[in-house]
Structures are given as C-alpha cells and as structure tokens.
Amino acid sequence: MTTLVFGHKSPDTDSTGSAIVWAWYLSQTGTPAEPRVLGEPNTEAAFMLTHWDLPKPALLTDVTAADTVVIVDTNNPAELPPSINDATITAIIDHHMLAGGLKTRLPIDITIRPLACTATILHDLMGDHAAHAPRAIRGVMLTCILSDTMEFRSPTTTPHDRAVAEKLAAGLGIDIPTFAAQLFAAKSDVSRFSDTELLRMDSKEYKIDGHALRISVLETTSPQMLLDRKASLMAAMPAVATEDGAEHVMLFIIDIVNEQATLLIPNDMVKIIAEASFGCTVTDDTVVLPGIMSRKKQIIPALKM
C-alpha cells in the first residue's frame, strides 16, 4: 500500500515541497509513499521544482476509503479533498492553528508546532536523515523555509526556522539573498494568470460573526503589477465569492520589499472589516497596512467587524 502525502488546495511552495520531502522520507524508512498536489502549484512552487530538477507531483482530486494518507501544511478539512474523512489518515504535520473537523479511524500521529514553515518541522522530525538527504530534498526544504518566512522578513519567522535554513544553505553552498531574490522574482511573475486564478492562488476560507470570507494574499516584490489590475481583480471578486460559497473576497497584496500590505476595498463590508480589524481609515478603494506581512499571524487573528 502506497501512502499519499499532500498539503492544501491552491498549493504553494511549502505545501508542494513538504509533500515531496515527507514522501521521500517515508519511502526511505520503510513506508512506500508518493507526493500529490491538490491543484496547480503556484509560480514560486513551479520554480522550486524546476530549480531542483524534480517532477511535479501528480494531481489528486479526491480520496477513497482505500487510500492511506499523510496531510502536511494544513489540518483544515475545507482545504482538503472532499472525501478526506473516508481515507485512512495516519499523520498530520502542520504549523497552522487547529481547525477541527477531521475524523480518523484510529489514533494518529499529529505534529503541529508554532514555526514559520512545515518544512522546518519535517527537518526536525527526520533527524539524521535530513543531513544525508539528496541535494534536491535539502534544497526543497530550504526553498520552503525561505518562501514561508519571506527570507526571514515575516513575523512568523522563529530563530529555529532561520537556523535550519542557514544550515541547509551552508551545506548546499547556496547564498540565501541571491537565491531568495530568484525565488521571489518567480513568485512575482503572475502575468499569465487570470484575475480569478489570482484570487484563488493563495487563499483561505474564514468566517467572521457568521460571514463567510475568502482571504487571499499575493506576496510580491512588484506590487504595482498587481495594483495595475486592481479594477479587474475587484470586478472578479463577486463571482469568485459566489462560486466558493463566500460573501466577500478580501485580497491583500503583500509587498515583500517594503514590508507592508495593500488591501483592496471593493465594497462597504470589506471597508467595515478593514477599519475594525486594523484601526485604519479607508478613504479609497485600497488601504495600505504598514508592517502587515502574514495572513496566519497578523491578518486572520485581527479580523473582526
């Protein structure tokens, strides 16, 4: 029986890479495993696969009662295959808050740690295997950490995330600033994506006082490229919200270089949420939020009406 390892829908670098890393580790330690993705990896994740000469994991649309799975980089059923509770889940490895809603057949291994990146946790769990992993596997772990920490700029970054990244980079002979610049350039090139795809590219479902929202973030070193599409992005929001069972889409454009977010304000409800959550005054169809970099640590915990 092959164990399937996967992360969340709209796979980013950490979700894609962590599945690859853990499937390798399980296979090395006696449990045949293969990575999967639940959608098309974003541009940064695609860069990672190309840079480290790895194949894109096969697409998985759903699971069955015959499947044995390990979930990485999420524990939220809304971000997983529709029939996830039918599968045999053997482990969850994650760094997000506990969402609840998953049901397992038997007791399982759960590792959720307050670190910036799932790959950091995997590195710790692998022990000596991490140091002896193939170059591509070590490279993927480094890439994931640099992505999730925004090269240590994100407030989610811990000293341990940084230490693991620096250790991996030294072993690989990688200059972190140079490699991170390549990584973020790949993430910032979103010209081939439609507005709808951008709104779903890195998004999470969230509820405030019973109101369902889709919270989307786009991290970039070139925020103006996205702001130039502001009108069409906002025009696409109602249809995306309706199709995804949400009332509104909130899109935060994260400026990695200047360490701030620009929130698009398409309607009065988003304006109300923005002012209540971030103590700002909204006078236009965007508002700049200095220092806001992390959806997990700064955006979702602050949201209120």
BELUR-V235978 format. One record per residue. RES is the residue in three letters. SS is DSSP state (a for helix, b for strand, c for the rest). Layout:
# BELUR-V235978
res-><RES RES>
ss-><SS SS>
This chain:
# BELUR-V235978
res-><MET THR THR LEU VAL PHE GLY HIS LYS SER PRO ASP THR ASP SER THR GLY SER ALA ILE VAL TRP ALA TRP TYR LEU SER GLN THR GLY THR PRO ALA GLU PRO ARG VAL LEU GLY GLU PRO ASN THR GLU ALA ALA PHE MET LEU THR HIS TRP ASP LEU PRO LYS PRO ALA LEU LEU THR ASP VAL THR ALA ALA ASP THR VAL VAL ILE VAL ASP THR ASN ASN PRO ALA GLU LEU PRO PRO SER ILE ASN ASP ALA THR ILE THR ALA ILE ILE ASP HIS HIS MET LEU ALA GLY GLY LEU LYS THR ARG LEU PRO ILE ASP ILE THR ILE ARG PRO LEU ALA CYS THR ALA THR ILE LEU HIS ASP LEU MET GLY ASP HIS ALA ALA HIS ALA PRO ARG ALA ILE ARG GLY VAL MET LEU THR CYS ILE LEU SER ASP THR MET GLU PHE ARG SER PRO THR THR THR PRO HIS ASP ARG ALA VAL ALA GLU LYS LEU ALA ALA GLY LEU GLY ILE ASP ILE PRO THR PHE ALA ALA GLN LEU PHE ALA ALA LYS SER ASP VAL SER ARG PHE SER ASP THR GLU LEU LEU ARG MET ASP SER LYS GLU TYR LYS ILE ASP GLY HIS ALA LEU ARG ILE SER VAL LEU GLU THR THR SER PRO GLN MET LEU LEU ASP ARG LYS ALA SER LEU MET ALA ALA MET PRO ALA VAL ALA THR GLU ASP GLY ALA GLU HIS VAL MET LEU PHE ILE ILE ASP ILE VAL ASN GLU GLN ALA THR LEU LEU ILE PRO ASN ASP MET VAL LYS ILE ILE ALA GLU ALA SER PHE GLY CYS THR VAL THR ASP ASP THR VAL VAL LEU PRO GLY ILE MET SER ARG LYS LYS GLN ILE ILE PRO ALA LEU LYS MET>
ss-><c c b b b b c c c c c c a a a a a a a a a a a a a a a a c c c c b b b b b c c c c c a a a a a a a a a c c c c c c b b c c c c c c c c b b b b b c c c c a a a c c c c a a a c b b b b b b b c c c c c c c c c c c c c c b b b b c c c c c a a a a a a a a a c a a a a c c c a a a a a a a a a a a a a a a c c c c c c c c c a a a a a a a a a a a a a a c c c a a a a a a a a a a a a a c c c c c c a a a a a a a c b b b b b b c c b b b b b b b b b b c c a a a a a c c a a a a a a a a a a a a a a c c c c b b b b b b b b c c c c b b b b b c c c a a a a a a a a a a a c c c c c c c b b b b b c c c c a a a a a a a a c c c>
